[in-house]
Amino acid sequence: MLVPLTLVACSGTDAPGPAANRGSATSHSPSPRATEDEGTGSTGADPARLPTTRAAAVDLIDRVIADADSFGPGVVKRRPYESDPATWPVLDADCVWQQQKPAKSVLATRTRSFEVPAASGKGPVRLSAVVTVHRTREDARWEMAESLEETMRCPTQQLRQGELIGSLFSASLAQGESGQHNSEDSLVESGSFQSAELGGTYPYSWQQAQSLQVTVAVTGKGAKGRSEAELDELTTRAQAAMLVRLASVTEKKS
């Protein structure tokens, strides 16, 4: 069972920017998880297979990031399909997601957008997946820590123009806690989604996980006739697929 960390309510206005990636690394006092050594730990990773250049990071992202099939049947690409590699989403001081230049800690990052099309009286489910490769494991851990801080700092968050998320409930599990063995650290966030285009409120789901110097995340935004369980199944399936791929491309070869 996930351990709840924070529950916050929100009110709403209009919005821009995808929230698949939750922020950039900045300077803070070290957290307990960030003070562990920078070795490969219990992940079974081969140091020689971990990227140290932008080109190697891009190659890893290409091999790890979710495609439509990762989410399950009926999911298709949206346009634009992939984000500009020179930008990533950052939550600004006004709690609005903005596209900015990636932090210095980032070797490469990419976001892909997907959709379950509207059908049979049900609205479209908007989905996204992101993989970010940092220079170090500690940098990736700071991204995870800042994601929790952002929920507390911004109970109302504006996404793309006309989109809002709120009533956010976040939970965190380190590796080994409550049967969580797929990543070194894992975050789950659920709440409500409102859209000038689609109406609402509808379910909202976000997951992020960190292993080694990499974070992977998925976002799901609901619509008319779409249940929270349906959204959770889509996002959980894609997140699991990316973590399996990440383990495969970084593991030691026998």
C-alpha positions as CSV (number, residue, x, y, z in Angstrom):
1,M,0.0,0.0,0.0
2,L,1.3,3.5,-0.8
3,V,2.0,5.8,2.0
4,P,0.3,9.2,1.5
5,L,2.7,12.2,1.8
6,T,0.5,15.2,1.1
7,L,-3.1,16.0,0.2
8,V,-3.8,19.4,-1.2
9,A,-6.9,21.1,-2.7
10,C,-7.0,23.6,-5.5
11,S,-9.2,26.0,-7.4
12,G,-8.9,26.6,-11.1
13,T,-8.0,28.9,-14.0
14,D,-6.6,28.5,-17.5
15,A,-3.2,26.9,-18.3
16,P,0.0,25.8,-20.6
17,G,2.8,23.1,-20.7
18,P,2.9,19.3,-20.2
19,A,3.5,18.0,-16.7
20,A,5.1,14.7,-17.5
21,N,8.5,15.9,-16.3
22,R,8.3,17.6,-13.0
23,G,11.2,20.1,-12.7
24,S,14.9,20.7,-12.8
25,A,17.8,20.1,-10.4
26,T,18.7,23.0,-8.0
27,S,20.8,23.3,-4.9
28,H,19.3,22.1,-1.6
29,S,20.5,20.4,1.6
30,P,21.1,16.7,0.9
31,S,18.2,14.4,1.5
32,P,18.8,10.9,3.1
33,R,18.4,9.2,-0.3
34,A,20.8,11.6,-2.0
35,T,23.6,10.9,0.4
36,E,24.0,7.3,-0.6
37,D,27.0,6.4,-2.7
38,E,27.0,6.9,-6.4
39,G,27.7,3.3,-7.3
40,T,25.4,1.0,-9.2
41,G,24.0,-0.4,-5.9
42,S,21.6,-3.4,-6.1
43,T,20.3,-2.5,-9.6
44,G,22.8,-4.9,-11.3
45,A,23.8,-2.1,-13.7
46,D,27.0,-2.2,-15.7
47,P,28.9,1.2,-15.3
48,A,30.2,0.8,-18.8
49,R,26.6,0.9,-20.1
50,L,25.6,4.1,-18.3
51,P,25.6,7.2,-20.6
52,T,28.2,9.9,-20.0
53,T,27.5,11.9,-23.2
54,R,24.5,13.5,-24.8
55,A,24.6,11.1,-27.7
56,A,24.7,8.0,-25.4
57,A,21.8,9.5,-23.3
58,V,19.7,10.0,-26.4
59,D,20.4,6.4,-27.5
60,L,19.3,5.2,-24.1
61,I,16.1,7.3,-24.2
62,D,15.3,5.9,-27.7
63,R,15.5,2.3,-26.3
64,V,13.6,3.0,-23.1
65,I,10.8,5.5,-23.7
66,A,7.2,4.2,-24.1
67,D,5.5,3.8,-27.5
68,A,1.8,3.5,-28.0
69,D,1.8,-0.3,-27.4
70,S,3.4,0.3,-24.0
71,F,0.1,1.7,-22.7
72,G,-2.1,-1.0,-24.2
73,P,-4.6,-1.6,-27.0
74,G,-6.3,1.4,-28.6
75,V,-3.6,4.0,-27.7
76,V,-2.4,6.1,-30.6
77,K,0.2,8.9,-31.1
78,R,-0.8,12.5,-30.7
79,R,0.6,15.5,-32.6
80,P,3.1,16.8,-31.8
81,Y,4.3,13.4,-30.9
82,E,7.7,14.2,-29.5
83,S,8.9,17.3,-27.5
84,D,11.6,19.6,-28.6
85,P,14.8,18.0,-27.3
86,A,16.2,21.5,-26.4
87,T,13.4,22.1,-23.8
88,W,11.7,20.5,-20.8
89,P,8.8,21.5,-18.6
90,V,9.5,23.5,-15.5
91,L,7.0,24.6,-12.9
92,D,7.5,28.4,-12.5
93,A,7.0,30.6,-9.5
94,D,3.4,31.2,-10.5
95,C,2.6,27.4,-10.7
96,V,2.5,27.5,-14.5
97,W,4.3,24.8,-16.5
98,Q,6.7,26.5,-18.9
99,Q,9.1,25.1,-21.6
100,Q,12.6,26.0,-20.6
101,K,16.2,25.0,-21.4
102,P,17.0,21.7,-19.6
103,A,19.0,22.0,-16.3
104,K,22.8,21.6,-16.5
105,S,22.3,18.2,-14.7
106,V,20.4,16.9,-17.7
107,L,22.3,15.0,-20.5
108,A,19.1,14.5,-22.5
109,T,15.3,14.3,-22.1
110,R,12.3,13.5,-24.3
111,T,8.5,13.6,-23.9
112,R,6.1,11.7,-26.1
113,S,2.3,12.3,-26.4
114,F,-0.4,9.7,-26.9
115,E,-4.2,9.4,-26.7
116,V,-7.0,7.0,-26.3
117,P,-9.5,8.5,-28.9
118,A,-13.0,9.4,-28.0
119,A,-15.5,6.7,-28.7
120,S,-19.0,5.5,-27.6
121,G,-19.8,8.6,-25.6
122,K,-16.5,8.6,-23.9
123,G,-14.0,11.5,-24.2
124,P,-10.3,11.2,-25.2
125,V,-7.7,10.2,-22.7
126,R,-4.5,12.3,-23.0
127,L,-1.3,10.4,-22.1
128,S,2.4,11.3,-22.1
129,A,5.7,9.5,-21.3
130,V,9.0,11.1,-20.5
131,V,12.6,9.8,-20.0
132,T,15.3,12.1,-18.6
133,V,18.9,11.1,-18.3
134,H,20.9,13.1,-15.7
135,R,24.7,13.3,-15.4
136,T,24.6,11.6,-12.0
137,R,22.4,9.5,-9.9
138,E,22.2,12.3,-7.3
139,D,20.9,14.7,-9.9
140,A,18.1,12.2,-10.7
141,R,17.3,11.9,-7.0
142,W,17.0,15.7,-6.7
143,E,14.4,15.7,-9.5
144,M,12.4,13.2,-7.5
145,A,12.7,15.3,-4.3
146,E,11.6,18.4,-6.1
147,S,8.6,16.7,-7.5
148,L,7.2,16.3,-4.0
149,E,8.1,19.9,-3.1
150,E,6.2,21.1,-6.2
151,T,3.0,19.5,-5.0
152,M,3.2,21.3,-1.7
153,R,4.3,24.6,-3.3
154,C,1.6,24.6,-6.0
155,P,-1.8,23.2,-5.0
156,T,-3.0,24.6,-8.3
157,Q,-1.0,23.8,-11.4
158,Q,-1.6,25.1,-14.9
159,L,-0.7,22.8,-17.8
160,R,-1.4,23.7,-21.4
161,Q,-3.6,26.7,-22.1
162,G,-7.0,25.9,-20.7
163,E,-5.9,22.9,-18.6
164,L,-5.7,22.7,-14.8
165,I,-4.9,20.0,-12.3
166,G,-5.7,20.0,-8.5
167,S,-6.8,18.1,-5.4
168,L,-3.4,16.4,-5.7
169,F,-2.6,13.4,-3.6
170,S,1.0,12.2,-3.6
171,A,2.7,9.0,-2.3
172,S,6.3,7.9,-2.4
173,L,8.0,4.5,-2.1
174,A,11.7,3.8,-1.9
175,Q,13.0,0.5,-3.2
176,G,12.0,-2.4,-1.0
177,E,9.1,-0.5,0.7
178,S,5.7,-2.3,0.4
179,G,7.0,-4.6,-2.4
180,Q,8.3,-1.8,-4.6
181,H,11.3,-3.4,-6.4
182,N,11.2,-1.9,-9.9
183,S,13.1,1.3,-9.1
184,E,15.2,3.0,-6.5
185,D,12.5,5.6,-5.8
186,S,8.9,5.9,-7.0
187,L,6.2,8.6,-6.8
188,V,2.5,8.4,-7.6
189,E,0.2,11.4,-7.8
190,S,-3.5,11.5,-8.4
191,G,-6.0,14.3,-8.5
192,S,-8.5,16.1,-10.7
193,F,-8.1,17.5,-14.3
194,Q,-10.1,20.3,-15.8
195,S,-10.0,21.4,-19.5
196,A,-11.6,24.2,-21.4
197,E,-11.8,21.8,-24.3
198,L,-13.0,18.7,-22.5
199,G,-14.7,20.1,-19.4
200,G,-14.3,18.3,-16.1
201,T,-13.4,17.6,-13.4
202,Y,-12.0,14.3,-14.5
203,P,-9.4,11.9,-13.0
204,Y,-5.7,12.8,-13.3
205,S,-2.8,10.4,-12.8
206,W,1.0,10.9,-12.8
207,Q,3.8,8.4,-12.0
208,Q,7.6,9.0,-11.8
209,A,10.4,6.6,-10.9
210,Q,14.1,6.9,-10.6
211,S,16.8,4.3,-11.2
212,L,20.5,5.1,-11.5
213,Q,20.8,8.5,-13.2
214,V,17.5,8.1,-15.1
215,T,13.9,9.2,-14.3
216,V,10.9,7.9,-16.2
217,A,7.4,9.3,-15.9
218,V,3.9,9.0,-17.3
219,T,0.9,11.2,-17.2
220,G,-2.8,10.5,-17.8
221,K,-5.6,13.0,-18.1
222,G,-9.1,11.7,-18.0
223,A,-12.3,12.7,-19.8
224,K,-16.0,12.1,-19.9
225,G,-16.9,8.5,-19.1
226,R,-13.3,7.5,-18.2
227,S,-12.7,6.0,-14.7
228,E,-9.8,6.5,-12.4
229,A,-9.1,2.8,-12.6
230,E,-8.9,3.0,-16.4
231,L,-6.4,5.8,-16.2
232,D,-4.3,4.0,-13.5
233,E,-4.1,0.9,-15.7
234,L,-2.8,2.8,-18.7
235,T,-0.2,4.8,-16.8
236,T,1.0,1.9,-14.6
237,R,1.4,-0.4,-17.7
238,A,3.5,2.1,-19.6
239,Q,5.6,3.0,-16.5
240,A,6.4,-0.7,-15.9
241,A,7.3,-1.2,-19.5
242,M,9.9,1.7,-19.4
243,L,11.4,0.4,-16.1
244,V,11.8,-3.1,-17.6
245,R,13.5,-1.6,-20.7
246,L,15.8,0.5,-18.5
247,A,16.9,-2.5,-16.5
248,S,17.6,-4.4,-19.7
249,V,19.7,-1.8,-21.4
250,T,21.8,-1.0,-18.3
251,E,22.2,-4.5,-16.7
252,K,25.5,-6.4,-16.6
253,K,25.9,-9.0,-19.2
254,S,26.8,-12.5,-18.0
